[in-house]
Amino acid sequence: MQALEGKRNIVANTKLIEHSFEELAQSLRILLEADWRANQGGLLMVDRAEAVGNIETALTAVLNGFHSLYDAVEKQLGTNPIDWYKTEELAIILAIRNARHHNKANKIRSLYTYHAQEADNLQHMEQYVLVDYITPDDGADTFDVYISWDDLNKLLSLPKAESRINQNTCDLIKEYLNSSKHAEYANHFELPESRVFINIVPLIVNAAATIVPLIKQHCNGDSSESEAFSSHFSSVVKADTHNHDVNCGPFVLPK
């Protein structure tokens, strides 16, 4: 009877990775669309709350998609082909996802949410340091969704019992981001380090480019999104997170 039940479970689990990757692919599409509608599409100027809400919801869905994939790989294959928490590109995504899921470190706010919560006046321009990551491929770039380095740093500084992250993983993430430079950038622009924001989109791409080649044979969804992202993440060149493209400029939100 147990042998029969085990066989049923194996059969039931044969498409867990495919289904999880499909969810991730669709959430990536939704994030891209939410960013475009908010900025190029002008929704931020028409309905700020909706525009920001769409981006935040889509970003959370992407992060949850990675966590679902992490779980699906172990359930379907019996073991993971890579240790996510010892792999910098994957560890940072799981850390941010868990912070949002467990309401830690202000849920790692986006620049939109941070400004809405912290600015004295939404329509008053505030200066922020924006850290992006260079992609070696000529002409390659991502869109921008900046998240608070200060929030992430607070998460990585919490006791393990609260953050649920080993110290080695925290150190790995900081090294991956070359985060020792963040204070230098803030000082250069005469701003507090709490005004430093990092672009999460290239970090998402790097994470996908790390795991997808290892499980590509199981990412056989029928949607155009699944096919496109599976192909793209199997060949894309990762962004260099040690060398930064740094800008400082004003940011404002409409009422």
N, C-alpha and C positions, 0 to 999 in steps of 0.2 A: 504494500500500500504506500509506504514512504517513497519507494523507488518511483512509483507511478506519479506521485505528487511532485517529486523533484523534476521529473521529465516535463510535467505540465508547466512548472515554473520556468524552465529553460525555454520552452516554446513561447511562453507568454512574454519573456524578456528579450526576444530576438530583435525587436525593433525599438527598444527603448532609446538607443542612441539616435536613431533616425528621427524619432518623434521629438526628442529634446533639441536636436540640432535644427529641426524645422521651426520650433518655437523661437530659438535664438535668432535664426535668419529673419523671421517675421518681425521680431522686436527690433532688430537692427534697421530694417526698412522703416518701421514706424518712427524710430528715433531720428533717422535722416529726414523723413517727411515733417516731423514736428519741428525740427530746427529750421527747415526751409520755410515752412508756413510762418513761423515766428519772426524770422528775419527778412529774407527776400520777399516773402508773401505779405509782410506787413501786419501780421496778426498782433504783434506786440503793441503796435500803435492803436489798434482797435479794441483789443481785449487782453490786457496784460496777464490777468489771472489765468485765463484759458491757455494762452501761449506758454506761460511758464509751467502751468500744470501739465500740459501735454509733454513738454520736454522732460520734466521730472518723472512723470509716470512711465514714459518710454525708456528713460535711463534705468529706472528700477527694473523694468521688464528685461532689459538686456542683462543686467547683473544677475537677476534671478535665472535667466536663461543659462548663463554659465554654471551656476550652482546646480541647476537641474541636469546639465550635461555631465558635470562632475559625478553626480549621484548615479546617472544612467550608465556611465562607462563602467563603474565598479559593479553595478548590478548585472549588467549584460555580460561583461567579460570576466567577472569574478575577481579581477584586480585591475588597477589602473596602470597604463603603460608609462605613466610619469607621476612623480610625487608632486602634486599641485602646490603644497605648502612649502616645498623646498625648491620650487621653480619660480623665480622672481616675477615673470610675466603673468603667471597664473595666480600666485599668492596675493598679489595686490588687488586683483579683481575680486577674489573671494573675501578678502578683508573688508573692502568697501561694501560689498553686498551684505556681509554679516552685520556691519555697522548700521546700515539702513534697516535691515530686518529686525535687529535687536535694539534699535533706538539709541545707539551709542554715538558719542562725538558729534552731536547735532545732525546725525544721519549723513555726514559728509555732504555739506550743502553745495549746490551749484552757485555760480556767481550771481545768477538771477535771484535765487532764494536768499543768499547771504545779503545782497544789497537791499532786498525788500525787508529783511528783518533787522538789519543793523544800521542802515542809513537814516540820518535824522529826517531827511526829506527825500522821497523817491526821485523827485525831479531835480535834486541838487547833484551836480556832477561830482563823483568821487574818483580818486585815482587808485588804480590797481596795477600790480605787477603780474603780467601774464607770461607764463612759462609754457612754451610749446616744444615739441620734439622733432628733430630733423630727420627726414626720410632720405636715405642715400640715393634712391632712384630719382633721376632728373624728372622734374615736373610732377612728382608724386606728392600728394598732400591729403589731408583730411579736413573735414569741417571741424568747428570748434565748440566744445562744451567744457567750460572751465569749472573745476571744483576746488574747494578750499583746501590749500595745503595745511593751514592751521588746524582745521578739523581733523584731517588725516593724521597729522602729527600728534594731536591729542589722543587719537585712537591708539597709535603705536606706542604711546607713553603710558597707557593704562596698565594696571596689573593684569597678569595673564588670566586670573580668575574672572576679571570683568571683560577683557577684550577677547578672550579665548584664542589668543595668538601667542605662539612661542616667541621668546626673545630672539632666537636665531632668525625666525621669519620676519620679525620687525626690522632687524638689522639688514636683512636681505633686501627688503622693500626700500629702505632708506638709501642703501647703496645703489640699487637699481635706478632710482630717481636722481642720484647724485644730489641729494637734498641738502648737503652741506653748503651748496651754492645759494640756496634760497635766501638765507640771511644776508649774504653779500649783495644780492640783487636788491633786496629791500633797503639796505643801507645806502646803496648807490643812488636810489631814487628818493631817499629820505622818507621812507615809509616804514611802518611796523611790519614785521614778518606776517602778521595776520592778514595783510593785504596781498599776499602771494597766492596766485591761483594757477593750477596746472591743467593742461588739456587732457581730459580722460579719453578722448576718441582714439588717438594713436596707441594708448595703453590697451584699449579694447582690441584694436587691430593686432597688436603684438601678442596678446593672449590667444586670440583665435589662430594666429599664424603658428603658435607653439603647439596647440593641441590638435587642430584639424588634420595636419599631415599624418598624425599617428592613428587617427580613427577614420580617415577618409573613406575607406571601403564600407563603412557603416552609415555614412551620411548620404543616403540615396533617396532623399525626398523627391517628390514629383513636382514641387513648385519651382517656378523660375528663380525665386529668391534663394531657395536651398541650393539649387544647382549653381547659381552665380557665386554665392558666398563660399561654397565648398571649393570651387575652382580657384577663386581669388585668394583665399587664405592658404591654399596649398602652394602658392608660388610668390606671394607678396613679400617684398623685402621689409624687414622690421625697421621701425623708427629707432634712432639712436637716442636713448634716454639719458646718456651721459653728457651729450652736447646739446645745449639749449638755445632756442630762439626766443629771446626775451624782449618784451615790449612793456612799456608803461604808458597808460593813457586813461582818459576819462571814461566813465561809464555812468549811464543814467537810465532810469526806467520811467515810462509814462505812468500817470495815475491810473 
